[in-house]
Amino acid sequence: MGLLLTLMTAAAALLAAGPAGAQPGADHPTKPVKIIVNVAPGGGVDTATRIVGERLRARLGQPFVVENRPGAGGNIGAEVVFQSEPDGYTLLSSSPSPLAINGWLYKKHAISAPPKTATPIIVRLNQAINETLREPEVLARFRELQVLVGGGDAAATRKFVEDQRRLWGRVIEAAGVPQQ
């Protein structure tokens, strides 16, 4: 069975953020980028993130450093990204569940990007990630590992998370699980 990975940038996870000031995005990144993986190393999300990160390095000319920040059902890693500078240098790679389910389980839950990440940076990173996810070599490696990968723009990610939250929210409420 494959694993669904949603590789999100600070942009694609942008569920509550709006456009920021005019920051250039055409030359982004100009320094190493950190990708926070909110699960433990060695699994499908981590492996797929490392494959994509290496391809992004080749595509954009800067290292993409993977840092695992597991715990609290993915909330620790998501919170690290949410609290980071809104400059597009800290990204989130996550399975869908922390984004879709944890909002129902926890009163304090960060699932969006830093609130003022510049739109041009968002667009550039999303484009690079989506192009990378379509590369034949990357797709072949994912097939070999039996990893199913999803990507998309901010609107597609927002719709997916909202749909999953509605679905799982009904299940959680019906089960009587209290919010923590």
Secondary structure, DSSP 8 states (H G I E B T S, - for coil): --EEEEEE-TTTT-SS----S----TT--SS-EEEEESS-TTSHHHHHHHHHHHHHHHHHSS-EEEEE---GGGHHHHHHHHHS-SSS-EEEEE-HHHHHTHHHH-SS---S--TT--HHHHHHHHHHHHHHHT-HHHHHHHHHHTEEEE---HHHHHHHHHHHHHHHHHHHHHHT----
